[in-house]
Amino acid sequence: MREQPINKLRNRFKNEWLLIRVIDFDRKRTLPLTGELLAHSKDKEDLYPIERRYKKDLTYITHTGERPPYAILL
């Protein structure tokens, strides 16, 4: 695959886990901006063996589905 904006990758794959090799990131906020899609899966565990092959690269795993609601317990 080729380098693409992270947001474009996230929009392409709904409700899946993405493994991305980060090409460029915002150094102030340490937020990945562009990357190369290495793998995608419904199960996050499927990505770990693939990620190990890219030890020398900066990788990013993210989920494209809706975020679960959070509650703060005091």
mmCIF file of the N, C-alpha and C atoms, coordinates in Angstrom:
data_MODEL
# 
_entry.id   MODEL 
# 
loop_
_atom_site.group_PDB 
_atom_site.id 
_atom_site.type_symbol 
_atom_site.label_atom_id 
_atom_site.label_alt_id 
_atom_site.label_comp_id 
_atom_site.label_asym_id 
_atom_site.label_entity_id 
_atom_site.label_seq_id 
_atom_site.pdbx_PDB_ins_code 
_atom_site.Cartn_x 
_atom_site.Cartn_y 
_atom_site.Cartn_z 
_atom_site.occupancy 
_atom_site.B_iso_or_equiv 
_atom_site.pdbx_formal_charge 
_atom_site.auth_seq_id 
_atom_site.auth_comp_id 
_atom_site.auth_asym_id 
_atom_site.auth_atom_id 
_atom_site.pdbx_PDB_model_num 
ATOM 1   N N  . MET A 1 1  ? 0.846   -1.183  0.000  1.00 0.00 ? 1  MET A N  1 
ATOM 2   C CA . MET A 1 1  ? 0.000   0.000   0.000  1.00 0.00 ? 1  MET A CA 1 
ATOM 3   C C  . MET A 1 1  ? 0.882   1.233   0.000  1.00 0.00 ? 1  MET A C  1 
ATOM 4   N N  . ARG A 1 2  ? 0.268   2.334   -0.210 1.00 0.00 ? 2  ARG A N  1 
ATOM 5   C CA . ARG A 1 2  ? 1.002   3.588   -0.241 1.00 0.00 ? 2  ARG A CA 1 
ATOM 6   C C  . ARG A 1 2  ? 0.618   4.462   0.958  1.00 0.00 ? 2  ARG A C  1 
ATOM 7   N N  . GLU A 1 3  ? 1.373   5.510   1.140  1.00 0.00 ? 3  GLU A N  1 
ATOM 8   C CA . GLU A 1 3  ? 1.123   6.439   2.234  1.00 0.00 ? 3  GLU A CA 1 
ATOM 9   C C  . GLU A 1 3  ? -0.216  7.146   2.042  1.00 0.00 ? 3  GLU A C  1 
ATOM 10  N N  . GLN A 1 4  ? -0.995  7.217   3.136  1.00 0.00 ? 4  GLN A N  1 
ATOM 11  C CA . GLN A 1 4  ? -2.300  7.874   3.102  1.00 0.00 ? 4  GLN A CA 1 
ATOM 12  C C  . GLN A 1 4  ? -2.539  8.582   4.429  1.00 0.00 ? 4  GLN A C  1 
ATOM 13  N N  . PRO A 1 5  ? -3.398  9.602   4.437  1.00 0.00 ? 5  PRO A N  1 
ATOM 14  C CA . PRO A 1 5  ? -3.774  10.214  5.712  1.00 0.00 ? 5  PRO A CA 1 
ATOM 15  C C  . PRO A 1 5  ? -4.468  9.188   6.611  1.00 0.00 ? 5  PRO A C  1 
ATOM 16  N N  . ILE A 1 6  ? -4.173  9.253   7.890  1.00 0.00 ? 6  ILE A N  1 
ATOM 17  C CA . ILE A 1 6  ? -4.758  8.315   8.863  1.00 0.00 ? 6  ILE A CA 1 
ATOM 18  C C  . ILE A 1 6  ? -6.287  8.386   8.819  1.00 0.00 ? 6  ILE A C  1 
ATOM 19  N N  . ASN A 1 7  ? -6.841  9.582   8.740  1.00 0.00 ? 7  ASN A N  1 
ATOM 20  C CA . ASN A 1 7  ? -8.306  9.717   8.710  1.00 0.00 ? 7  ASN A CA 1 
ATOM 21  C C  . ASN A 1 7  ? -8.921  8.998   7.514  1.00 0.00 ? 7  ASN A C  1 
ATOM 22  N N  . LYS A 1 8  ? -8.252  9.035   6.375  1.00 0.00 ? 8  LYS A N  1 
ATOM 23  C CA . LYS A 1 8  ? -8.758  8.349   5.183  1.00 0.00 ? 8  LYS A CA 1 
ATOM 24  C C  . LYS A 1 8  ? -8.767  6.830   5.405  1.00 0.00 ? 8  LYS A C  1 
ATOM 25  N N  . LEU A 1 9  ? -7.720  6.315   6.037  1.00 0.00 ? 9  LEU A N  1 
ATOM 26  C CA . LEU A 1 9  ? -7.660  4.886   6.348  1.00 0.00 ? 9  LEU A CA 1 
ATOM 27  C C  . LEU A 1 9  ? -8.777  4.505   7.319  1.00 0.00 ? 9  LEU A C  1 
ATOM 28  N N  . ARG A 1 10 ? -8.991  5.340   8.328  1.00 0.00 ? 10 ARG A N  1 
ATOM 29  C CA . ARG A 1 10 ? -10.029 5.056   9.326  1.00 0.00 ? 10 ARG A CA 1 
ATOM 30  C C  . ARG A 1 10 ? -11.415 5.042   8.685  1.00 0.00 ? 10 ARG A C  1 
ATOM 31  N N  . ASN A 1 11 ? -11.651 5.910   7.715  1.00 0.00 ? 11 ASN A N  1 
ATOM 32  C CA . ASN A 1 11 ? -12.958 5.964   7.043  1.00 0.00 ? 11 ASN A CA 1 
ATOM 33  C C  . ASN A 1 11 ? -13.174 4.788   6.098  1.00 0.00 ? 11 ASN A C  1 
ATOM 34  N N  . ARG A 1 12 ? -12.100 4.227   5.597  1.00 0.00 ? 12 ARG A N  1 
ATOM 35  C CA . ARG A 1 12 ? -12.190 3.121   4.639  1.00 0.00 ? 12 ARG A CA 1 
ATOM 36  C C  . ARG A 1 12 ? -12.598 1.800   5.287  1.00 0.00 ? 12 ARG A C  1 
ATOM 37  N N  . PHE A 1 13 ? -12.202 1.605   6.534  1.00 0.00 ? 13 PHE A N  1 
ATOM 38  C CA . PHE A 1 13 ? -12.459 0.342   7.234  1.00 0.00 ? 13 PHE A CA 1 
ATOM 39  C C  . PHE A 1 13 ? -13.300 0.616   8.478  1.00 0.00 ? 13 PHE A C  1 
ATOM 40  N N  . LYS A 1 14 ? -14.558 0.267   8.430  1.00 0.00 ? 14 LYS A N  1 
ATOM 41  C CA . LYS A 1 14 ? -15.461 0.522   9.555  1.00 0.00 ? 14 LYS A CA 1 
ATOM 42  C C  . LYS A 1 14 ? -15.455 -0.650  10.535 1.00 0.00 ? 14 LYS A C  1 
ATOM 43  N N  . ASN A 1 15 ? -15.420 -0.326  11.806 1.00 0.00 ? 15 ASN A N  1 
ATOM 44  C CA . ASN A 1 15 ? -15.473 -1.313  12.899 1.00 0.00 ? 15 ASN A CA 1 
ATOM 45  C C  . ASN A 1 15 ? -14.394 -2.389  12.783 1.00 0.00 ? 15 ASN A C  1 
ATOM 46  N N  . GLU A 1 16 ? -13.188 -1.973  12.454 1.00 0.00 ? 16 GLU A N  1 
ATOM 47  C CA . GLU A 1 16 ? -12.065 -2.886  12.371 1.00 0.00 ? 16 GLU A CA 1 
ATOM 48  C C  . GLU A 1 16 ? -10.855 -2.295  13.091 1.00 0.00 ? 16 GLU A C  1 
ATOM 49  N N  . TRP A 1 17 ? -9.927  -3.170  13.413 1.00 0.00 ? 17 TRP A N  1 
ATOM 50  C CA . TRP A 1 17 ? -8.641  -2.758  13.966 1.00 0.00 ? 17 TRP A CA 1 
ATOM 51  C C  . TRP A 1 17 ? -7.673  -2.569  12.809 1.00 0.00 ? 17 TRP A C  1 
ATOM 52  N N  . LEU A 1 18 ? -6.897  -1.487  12.858 1.00 0.00 ? 18 LEU A N  1 
ATOM 53  C CA . LEU A 1 18 ? -5.920  -1.189  11.811 1.00 0.00 ? 18 LEU A CA 1 
ATOM 54  C C  . LEU A 1 18 ? -4.513  -1.192  12.391 1.00 0.00 ? 18 LEU A C  1 
ATOM 55  N N  . LEU A 1 19 ? -3.591  -1.770  11.662 1.00 0.00 ? 19 LEU A N  1 
ATOM 56  C CA . LEU A 1 19 ? -2.168  -1.696  11.981 1.00 0.00 ? 19 LEU A CA 1 
ATOM 57  C C  . LEU A 1 19 ? -1.542  -0.811  10.914 1.00 0.00 ? 19 LEU A C  1 
ATOM 58  N N  . ILE A 1 20 ? -0.986  0.306   11.341 1.00 0.00 ? 20 ILE A N  1 
ATOM 59  C CA . ILE A 1 20 ? -0.469  1.308   10.423 1.00 0.00 ? 20 ILE A CA 1 
ATOM 60  C C  . ILE A 1 20 ? 0.991   1.599   10.737 1.00 0.00 ? 20 ILE A C  1 
ATOM 61  N N  . ARG A 1 21 ? 1.818   1.637   9.698  1.00 0.00 ? 21 ARG A N  1 
ATOM 62  C CA . ARG A 1 21 ? 3.202   2.099   9.852  1.00 0.00 ? 21 ARG A CA 1 
ATOM 63  C C  . ARG A 1 21 ? 3.164   3.611   9.688  1.00 0.00 ? 21 ARG A C  1 
ATOM 64  N N  . VAL A 1 22 ? 3.534   4.338   10.728 1.00 0.00 ? 22 VAL A N  1 
ATOM 65  C CA . VAL A 1 22 ? 3.441   5.796   10.727 1.00 0.00 ? 22 VAL A CA 1 
ATOM 66  C C  . VAL A 1 22 ? 4.571   6.381   9.887  1.00 0.00 ? 22 VAL A C  1 
ATOM 67  N N  . ILE A 1 23 ? 4.191   7.246   8.947  1.00 0.00 ? 23 ILE A N  1 
ATOM 68  C CA . ILE A 1 23 ? 5.154   7.932   8.087  1.00 0.00 ? 23 ILE A CA 1 
ATOM 69  C C  . ILE A 1 23 ? 5.426   9.340   8.624  1.00 0.00 ? 23 ILE A C  1 
ATOM 70  N N  . ASP A 1 24 ? 4.358   10.057  8.981  1.00 0.00 ? 24 ASP A N  1 
ATOM 71  C CA . ASP A 1 24 ? 4.501   11.427  9.480  1.00 0.00 ? 24 ASP A CA 1 
ATOM 72  C C  . ASP A 1 24 ? 3.555   11.624  10.657 1.00 0.00 ? 24 ASP A C  1 
ATOM 73  N N  . PHE A 1 25 ? 3.997   12.421  11.635 1.00 0.00 ? 25 PHE A N  1 
ATOM 74  C CA . PHE A 1 25 ? 3.137   12.704  12.779 1.00 0.00 ? 25 PHE A CA 1 
ATOM 75  C C  . PHE A 1 25 ? 3.371   14.115  13.280 1.00 0.00 ? 25 PHE A C  1 
ATOM 76  N N  . ASP A 1 26 ? 2.372   14.636  13.966 1.00 0.00 ? 26 ASP A N  1 
ATOM 77  C CA . ASP A 1 26 ? 2.437   15.963  14.572 1.00 0.00 ? 26 ASP A CA 1 
ATOM 78  C C  . ASP A 1 26 ? 3.317   15.839  15.807 1.00 0.00 ? 26 ASP A C  1 
ATOM 79  N N  . ARG A 1 27 ? 4.478   16.427  15.753 1.00 0.00 ? 27 ARG A N  1 
ATOM 80  C CA . ARG A 1 27 ? 5.448   16.287  16.848 1.00 0.00 ? 27 ARG A CA 1 
ATOM 81  C C  . ARG A 1 27 ? 5.007   16.988  18.123 1.00 0.00 ? 27 ARG A C  1 
ATOM 82  N N  . LYS A 1 28 ? 4.213   18.023  18.002 1.00 0.00 ? 28 LYS A N  1 
ATOM 83  C CA . LYS A 1 28 ? 3.730   18.731  19.192 1.00 0.00 ? 28 LYS A CA 1 
ATOM 84  C C  . LYS A 1 28 ? 2.750   17.883  19.986 1.00 0.00 ? 28 LYS A C  1 
ATOM 85  N N  . ARG A 1 29 ? 1.832   17.252  19.270 1.00 0.00 ? 29 ARG A N  1 
ATOM 86  C CA . ARG A 1 29 ? 0.786   16.471  19.931 1.00 0.00 ? 29 ARG A CA 1 
ATOM 87  C C  . ARG A 1 29 ? 1.039   14.972  19.860 1.00 0.00 ? 29 ARG A C  1 
ATOM 88  N N  . THR A 1 30 ? 2.149   14.569  19.222 1.00 0.00 ? 30 THR A N  1 
ATOM 89  C CA . THR A 1 30 ? 2.493   13.153  18.980 1.00 0.00 ? 30 THR A CA 1 
ATOM 90  C C  . THR A 1 30 ? 1.305   12.382  18.409 1.00 0.00 ? 30 THR A C  1 
ATOM 91  N N  . LEU A 1 31 ? 0.680   12.982  17.419 1.00 0.00 ? 31 LEU A N  1 
ATOM 92  C CA . LEU A 1 31 ? -0.492  12.413  16.764 1.00 0.00 ? 31 LEU A CA 1 
ATOM 93  C C  . LEU A 1 31 ? -0.109  11.972  15.354 1.00 0.00 ? 31 LEU A C  1 
ATOM 94  N N  . PRO A 1 32 ? -0.341  10.695  14.991 1.00 0.00 ? 32 PRO A N  1 
ATOM 95  C CA . PRO A 1 32 ? 0.008   10.255  13.643 1.00 0.00 ? 32 PRO A CA 1 
ATOM 96  C C  . PRO A 1 32 ? -0.860  10.948  12.597 1.00 0.00 ? 32 PRO A C  1 
ATOM 97  N N  . LEU A 1 33 ? -0.233  11.393  11.504 1.00 0.00 ? 33 LEU A N  1 
ATOM 98  C CA . LEU A 1 33 ? -0.944  12.097  10.446 1.00 0.00 ? 33 LEU A CA 1 
ATOM 99  C C  . LEU A 1 33 ? -1.089  11.250  9.180  1.00 0.00 ? 33 LEU A C  1 
ATOM 100 N N  . THR A 1 34 ? 0.002   10.626  8.751  1.00 0.00 ? 34 THR A N  1 
ATOM 101 C CA . THR A 1 34 ? -0.041  9.789   7.560  1.00 0.00 ? 34 THR A CA 1 
ATOM 102 C C  . THR A 1 34 ? 0.640   8.463   7.844  1.00 0.00 ? 34 THR A C  1 
ATOM 103 N N  . GLY A 1 35 ? 0.249   7.451   7.095  1.00 0.00 ? 35 GLY A N  1 
ATOM 104 C CA . GLY A 1 35 ? 0.850   6.140   7.297  1.00 0.00 ? 35 GLY A CA 1 
ATOM 105 C C  . GLY A 1 35 ? 0.535   5.180   6.179  1.00 0.00 ? 35 GLY A C  1 
ATOM 106 N N  . GLU A 1 36 ? 1.103   3.996   6.323  1.00 0.00 ? 36 GLU A N  1 
ATOM 107 C CA . GLU A 1 36 ? 0.901   2.916   5.369  1.00 0.00 ? 36 GLU A CA 1 
ATOM 108 C C  . GLU A 1 36 ? 0.166   1.791   6.084  1.00 0.00 ? 36 GLU A C  1 
ATOM 109 N N  . LEU A 1 37 ? -0.967  1.379   5.552  1.00 0.00 ? 37 LEU A N  1 
ATOM 110 C CA . LEU A 1 37 ? -1.743  0.303   6.158  1.00 0.00 ? 37 LEU A CA 1 
ATOM 111 C C  . LEU A 1 37 ? -0.996  -1.011  5.990  1.00 0.00 ? 37 LEU A C  1 
ATOM 112 N N  . LEU A 1 38 ? -0.708  -1.670  7.096  1.00 0.00 ? 38 LEU A N  1 
ATOM 113 C CA . LEU A 1 38 ? -0.020  -2.959  7.070  1.00 0.00 ? 38 LEU A CA 1 
ATOM 114 C C  . LEU A 1 38 ? -1.002  -4.119  7.165  1.00 0.00 ? 38 LEU A C  1 
ATOM 115 N N  . ALA A 1 39 ? -2.073  -3.939  7.948  1.00 0.00 ? 39 ALA A N  1 
ATOM 116 C CA . ALA A 1 39 ? -3.069  -5.002  8.119  1.00 0.00 ? 39 ALA A CA 1 
ATOM 117 C C  . ALA A 1 39 ? -4.320  -4.423  8.757  1.00 0.00 ? 39 ALA A C  1 
ATOM 118 N N  . HIS A 1 40 ? -5.433  -5.141  8.587  1.00 0.00 ? 40 HIS A N  1 
ATOM 119 C CA . HIS A 1 40 ? -6.678  -4.788  9.267  1.00 0.00 ? 40 HIS A CA 1 
ATOM 120 C C  . HIS A 1 40 ? -7.417  -6.072  9.599  1.00 0.00 ? 40 HIS A C  1 
ATOM 121 N N  . SER A 1 41 ? -8.191  -6.015  10.696 1.00 0.00 ? 41 SER A N  1 
ATOM 122 C CA . SER A 1 41 ? -8.886  -7.214  11.160 1.00 0.00 ? 41 SER A CA 1 
ATOM 123 C C  . SER A 1 41 ? -10.009 -6.825  12.109 1.00 0.00 ? 41 SER A C  1 
ATOM 124 N N  . LYS A 1 42 ? -10.986 -7.693  12.228 1.00 0.00 ? 42 LYS A N  1 
ATOM 125 C CA . LYS A 1 42 ? -12.050 -7.509  13.225 1.00 0.00 ? 42 LYS A CA 1 
ATOM 126 C C  . LYS A 1 42 ? -11.527 -7.820  14.628 1.00 0.00 ? 42 LYS A C  1 
ATOM 127 N N  . ASP A 1 43 ? -10.467 -8.639  14.707 1.00 0.00 ? 43 ASP A N  1 
ATOM 128 C CA . ASP A 1 43 ? -9.892  -9.061  15.989 1.00 0.00 ? 43 ASP A CA 1 
ATOM 129 C C  . ASP A 1 43 ? -8.506  -8.441  16.167 1.00 0.00 ? 43 ASP A C  1 
ATOM 130 N N  . LYS A 1 44 ? -8.339  -7.691  17.213 1.00 0.00 ? 44 LYS A N  1 
ATOM 131 C CA . LYS A 1 44 ? -7.075  -7.005  17.489 1.00 0.00 ? 44 LYS A CA 1 
ATOM 132 C C  . LYS A 1 44 ? -5.911  -7.989  17.623 1.00 0.00 ? 44 LYS A C  1 
ATOM 133 N N  . GLU A 1 45 ? -6.177  -9.146  18.185 1.00 0.00 ? 45 GLU A N  1 
ATOM 134 C CA . GLU A 1 45 ? -5.130  -10.149 18.406 1.00 0.00 ? 45 GLU A CA 1 
ATOM 135 C C  . GLU A 1 45 ? -4.465  -10.600 17.098 1.00 0.00 ? 45 GLU A C  1 
ATOM 136 N N  . ASP A 1 46 ? -5.173  -10.522 15.990 1.00 0.00 ? 46 ASP A N  1 
ATOM 137 C CA . ASP A 1 46 ? -4.611  -10.911 14.692 1.00 0.00 ? 46 ASP A CA 1 
ATOM 138 C C  . ASP A 1 46 ? -3.470  -9.995  14.256 1.00 0.00 ? 46 ASP A C  1 
ATOM 139 N N  . LEU A 1 47 ? -3.428  -8.781  14.775 1.00 0.00 ? 47 LEU A N  1 
ATOM 140 C CA . LEU A 1 47 ? -2.444  -7.793  14.327 1.00 0.00 ? 47 LEU A CA 1 
ATOM 141 C C  . LEU A 1 47 ? -1.082  -7.930  15.018 1.00 0.00 ? 47 LEU A C  1 
ATOM 142 N N  . TYR A 1 48 ? -1.049  -8.508  16.203 1.00 0.00 ? 48 TYR A N  1 
ATOM 143 C CA . TYR A 1 48 ? 0.206   -8.577  16.956 1.00 0.00 ? 48 TYR A CA 1 
ATOM 144 C C  . TYR A 1 48 ? 1.317   -9.366  16.261 1.00 0.00 ? 48 TYR A C  1 
ATOM 145 N N  . PRO A 1 49 ? 1.049   -10.530 15.668 1.00 0.00 ? 49 PRO A N  1 
ATOM 146 C CA . PRO A 1 49 ? 2.133   -11.235 14.971 1.00 0.00 ? 49 PRO A CA 1 
ATOM 147 C C  . PRO A 1 49 ? 2.683   -10.434 13.784 1.00 0.00 ? 49 PRO A C  1 
ATOM 148 N N  . ILE A 1 50 ? 1.817   -9.693  13.124 1.00 0.00 ? 50 ILE A N  1 
ATOM 149 C CA . ILE A 1 50 ? 2.250   -8.871  11.995 1.00 0.00 ? 50 ILE A CA 1 
ATOM 150 C C  . ILE A 1 50 ? 3.080   -7.691  12.492 1.00 0.00 ? 50 ILE A C  1 
ATOM 151 N N  . GLU A 1 51 ? 2.634   -7.099  13.594 1.00 0.00 ? 51 GLU A N  1 
ATOM 152 C CA . GLU A 1 51 ? 3.345   -5.943  14.162 1.00 0.00 ? 51 GLU A CA 1 
ATOM 153 C C  . GLU A 1 51 ? 4.786   -6.302  14.531 1.00 0.00 ? 51 GLU A C  1 
ATOM 154 N N  . ARG A 1 52 ? 5.007   -7.526  14.990 1.00 0.00 ? 52 ARG A N  1 
ATOM 155 C CA . ARG A 1 52 ? 6.357   -7.955  15.388 1.00 0.00 ? 52 ARG A CA 1 
ATOM 156 C C  . ARG A 1 52 ? 7.348   -7.898  14.227 1.00 0.00 ? 52 ARG A C  1 
ATOM 157 N N  . ARG A 1 53 ? 6.850   -8.046  13.011 1.00 0.00 ? 53 ARG A N  1 
ATOM 158 C CA . ARG A 1 53 ? 7.729   -7.979  11.830 1.00 0.00 ? 53 ARG A CA 1 
ATOM 159 C C  . ARG A 1 53 ? 8.227   -6.565  11.556 1.00 0.00 ? 53 ARG A C  1 
ATOM 160 N N  . TYR A 1 54 ? 7.596   -5.586  12.162 1.00 0.00 ? 54 TYR A N  1 
ATOM 161 C CA . TYR A 1 54 ? 7.939   -4.182  11.923 1.00 0.00 ? 54 TYR A CA 1 
ATOM 162 C C  . TYR A 1 54 ? 8.503   -3.521  13.187 1.00 0.00 ? 54 TYR A C  1 
ATOM 163 N N  . LYS A 1 55 ? 9.351   -4.248  13.905 1.00 0.00 ? 55 LYS A N  1 
ATOM 164 C CA . LYS A 1 55 ? 9.913   -3.762  15.169 1.00 0.00 ? 55 LYS A CA 1 
ATOM 165 C C  . LYS A 1 55 ? 10.671  -2.443  15.018 1.00 0.00 ? 55 LYS A C  1 
ATOM 166 N N  . LYS A 1 56 ? 11.341  -2.263  13.895 1.00 0.00 ? 56 LYS A N  1 
ATOM 167 C CA . LYS A 1 56 ? 12.171  -1.078  13.702 1.00 0.00 ? 56 LYS A CA 1 
ATOM 168 C C  . LYS A 1 56 ? 11.372  0.132   13.235 1.00 0.00 ? 56 LYS A C  1 
ATOM 169 N N  . ASP A 1 57 ? 10.102  -0.064  12.901 1.00 0.00 ? 57 ASP A N  1 
ATOM 170 C CA . ASP A 1 57 ? 9.251   1.027   12.428 1.00 0.00 ? 57 ASP A CA 1 
ATOM 171 C C  . ASP A 1 57 ? 8.339   1.512   13.548 1.00 0.00 ? 57 ASP A C  1 
ATOM 172 N N  . LEU A 1 58 ? 7.880   2.740   13.404 1.00 0.00 ? 58 LEU A N  1 
ATOM 173 C CA . LEU A 1 58 ? 6.887   3.280   14.321 1.00 0.00 ? 58 LEU A CA 1 
ATOM 174 C C  . LEU A 1 58 ? 5.524   2.797   13.829 1.00 0.00 ? 58 LEU A C  1 
ATOM 175 N N  . THR A 1 59 ? 4.839   1.989   14.643 1.00 0.00 ? 59 THR A N  1 
ATOM 176 C CA . THR A 1 59 ? 3.538   1.458   14.251 1.00 0.00 ? 59 THR A CA 1 
ATOM 177 C C  . THR A 1 59 ? 2.447   1.995   15.168 1.00 0.00 ? 59 THR A C  1 
ATOM 178 N N  . TYR A 1 60 ? 1.224   1.907   14.673 1.00 0.00 ? 60 TYR A N  1 
ATOM 179 C CA . TYR A 1 60 ? 0.070   2.463   15.368 1.00 0.00 ? 60 TYR A CA 1 
ATOM 180 C C  . TYR A 1 60 ? -1.096  1.503   15.172 1.00 0.00 ? 60 TYR A C  1 
ATOM 181 N N  . ILE A 1 61 ? -1.718  1.083   16.265 1.00 0.00 ? 61 ILE A N  1 
ATOM 182 C CA . ILE A 1 61 ? -2.913  0.243   16.196 1.00 0.00 ? 61 ILE A CA 1 
ATOM 183 C C  . ILE A 1 61 ? -4.089  1.070   16.697 1.00 0.00 ? 61 ILE A C  1 
ATOM 184 N N  . THR A 1 62 ? -5.152  1.081   15.907 1.00 0.00 ? 62 THR A N  1 
ATOM 185 C CA . THR A 1 62 ? -6.332  1.863   16.266 1.00 0.00 ? 62 THR A CA 1 
ATOM 186 C C  . THR A 1 62 ? -7.590  1.128   15.834 1.00 0.00 ? 62 THR A C  1 
ATOM 187 N N  . HIS A 1 63 ? -8.686  1.428   16.507 1.00 0.00 ? 63 HIS A N  1 
ATOM 188 C CA . HIS A 1 63 ? -9.985  0.846   16.147 1.00 0.00 ? 63 HIS A CA 1 
ATOM 189 C C  . HIS A 1 63 ? -10.829 1.923   15.492 1.00 0.00 ? 63 HIS A C  1 
ATOM 190 N N  . THR A 1 64 ? -11.574 1.540   14.450 1.00 0.00 ? 64 THR A N  1 
ATOM 191 C CA . THR A 1 64 ? -12.351 2.522   13.699 1.00 0.00 ? 64 THR A CA 1 
ATOM 192 C C  . THR A 1 64 ? -13.816 2.585   14.101 1.00 0.00 ? 64 THR A C  1 
ATOM 193 N N  . GLY A 1 65 ? -14.215 1.769   15.056 1.00 0.00 ? 65 GLY A N  1 
ATOM 194 C CA . GLY A 1 65 ? -15.614 1.760   15.482 1.00 0.00 ? 65 GLY A CA 1 
ATOM 195 C C  . GLY A 1 65 ? -15.917 2.884   16.458 1.00 0.00 ? 65 GLY A C  1 
ATOM 196 N N  . GLU A 1 66 ? -17.134 2.888   16.913 1.00 0.00 ? 66 GLU A N  1 
ATOM 197 C CA . GLU A 1 66 ? -17.544 3.901   17.876 1.00 0.00 ? 66 GLU A CA 1 
ATOM 198 C C  . GLU A 1 66 ? -16.883 3.650   19.217 1.00 0.00 ? 66 GLU A C  1 
ATOM 199 N N  . ARG A 1 67 ? -16.593 4.725   19.886 1.00 0.00 ? 67 ARG A N  1 
ATOM 200 C CA . ARG A 1 67 ? -15.977 4.600   21.208 1.00 0.00 ? 67 ARG A CA 1 
ATOM 201 C C  . ARG A 1 67 ? -17.046 4.258   22.232 1.00 0.00 ? 67 ARG A C  1 
ATOM 202 N N  . PRO A 1 68 ? -16.705 3.383   23.168 1.00 0.00 ? 68 PRO A N  1 
ATOM 203 C CA . PRO A 1 68 ? -17.702 3.042   24.198 1.00 0.00 ? 68 PRO A CA 1 
ATOM 204 C C  . PRO A 1 68 ? -17.898 4.226   25.137 1.00 0.00 ? 68 PRO A C  1 
ATOM 205 N N  . PRO A 1 69 ? -19.079 4.343   25.701 1.00 0.00 ? 69 PRO A N  1 
ATOM 206 C CA . PRO A 1 69 ? -19.308 5.420   26.674 1.00 0.00 ? 69 PRO A CA 1 
ATOM 207 C C  . PRO A 1 69 ? -18.470 5.183   27.930 1.00 0.00 ? 69 PRO A C  1 
ATOM 208 N N  . TYR A 1 70 ? -17.991 6.251   28.488 1.00 0.00 ? 70 TYR A N  1 
ATOM 209 C CA . TYR A 1 70 ? -17.162 6.153   29.690 1.00 0.00 ? 70 TYR A CA 1 
ATOM 210 C C  . TYR A 1 70 ? -17.915 6.728   30.879 1.00 0.00 ? 70 TYR A C  1 
ATOM 211 N N  . ALA A 1 71 ? -17.627 6.185   32.027 1.00 0.00 ? 71 ALA A N  1 
ATOM 212 C CA . ALA A 1 71 ? -18.203 6.694   33.266 1.00 0.00 ? 71 ALA A CA 1 
ATOM 213 C C  . ALA A 1 71 ? -17.056 6.934   34.254 1.00 0.00 ? 71 ALA A C  1 
ATOM 214 N N  . ILE A 1 72 ? -17.206 7.976   35.015 1.00 0.00 ? 72 ILE A N  1 
ATOM 215 C CA . ILE A 1 72 ? -16.212 8.274   36.042 1.00 0.00 ? 72 ILE A CA 1 
ATOM 216 C C  . ILE A 1 72 ? -16.837 7.955   37.388 1.00 0.00 ? 72 ILE A C  1 
ATOM 217 N N  . LEU A 1 73 ? -16.181 7.043   38.090 1.00 0.00 ? 73 LEU A N  1 
ATOM 218 C CA . LEU A 1 73 ? -16.671 6.661   39.415 1.00 0.00 ? 73 LEU A CA 1 
ATOM 219 C C  . LEU A 1 73 ? -15.847 7.383   40.474 1.00 0.00 ? 73 LEU A C  1 
ATOM 220 N N  . LEU A 1 74 ? -16.535 7.993   41.394 1.00 0.00 ? 74 LEU A N  1 
ATOM 221 C CA . LEU A 1 74 ? -15.857 8.697   42.485 1.00 0.00 ? 74 LEU A CA 1 
ATOM 222 C C  . LEU A 1 74 ? -16.058 7.994   43.792 1.00 0.00 ? 74 LEU A C  1 
# 
